Amino acid sequence: MSIMKKVSAIFFCFFFTGSLAAQDADIKTNDSLSEKKTKVEQHLWFNVEGGGGWQSVNDVEIPYPNATRFSLVDFGRGPFFVYRFYLGYEINRHYLRAMVAPLTVQVSGKPAQDISFQKIIFPAGVETTGYYTFNSYRLTYAYALVKDDNFIFRLGFTGKIRDAEIRLKNQFSDEHRANVGFVPLINLGLEYNFWGPLWFTLDADALWSPYGRAEDVALKLRYDVNPWLNLEAGYRMVEGGAGGGGGVYNFAWLHYAVFSARFTFF
């Protein structure tokens, strides 16, 4: 075999082998990319939250506008026990959460003036108990617009069923006004890992309208004990009410010091 034929054969073998190697590398790369694209990250978790609450505003006038406007804060600010439960499911950037948050505030005092409530007079100077019930049931869907190892930003919608009641009771009378209704809210979520297992979190459901408003906002510090347990502590505020629609005027502003534990099942 001539030298030219030998050189040609060597180059042919080299390029043929290189071509096969390149094709094999491309196949492996494509397989790796396909695995990344088809990889599903999902979690099912349960969260329980509890703590102490106080009210700084709780103004009432029922029926509006022909009753006495009074404040349940004058009967007492608290503290009172607060708690709620969450069940959540996350798959990649999608976030689904159900929440149950019962709430009843009970305070007692002697009104400084006569109170006309539900067309009944509650006399001044008579021991009177006020009840403020605001049970909340919510379903939230949110999408993570930004999601990496240290930062998550979610935006979504919450459907809320509120079961509310205001009640006054003394030795002469016992009157209440109850209402159940649906409230749409905007959901906002933020998680920022600023050091090791410590995260800053913000969670908010809120909406404003000409008829009233609702805000439930929590700022917390989270500690990741392990992949299956997270502990949190922080501040939550619940504020809002109705400005006279349906004959009800009520605006309340509640403040919570809360602790929570989240258990992840997978």
Secondary structure, DSSP 8 states (H G I E B T S, - for coil): --HHHHHHHHHHHHHHHHHHHHHHHHHHHHHHHHHHHH---EEEEEEEEEEEEEEEEEEEESSTTSS--EEGGGG----EEEEEEEEEEEETTEEEEEEEE--EEEEEE--SS-EEETTEEE-TTS-EEEEEEEEEEEEEEEEEEEE-SSEEEEEEEEEEEEEEEEEEE-SS-EEEEEEEEEEEEEEEEEEEEEETTEEEEEEEEEEEETTEEEEEEEEEEEEEEETTEEEEEEEEEEEEEEESGGG-EEEEEEEEEEEEEEEE--
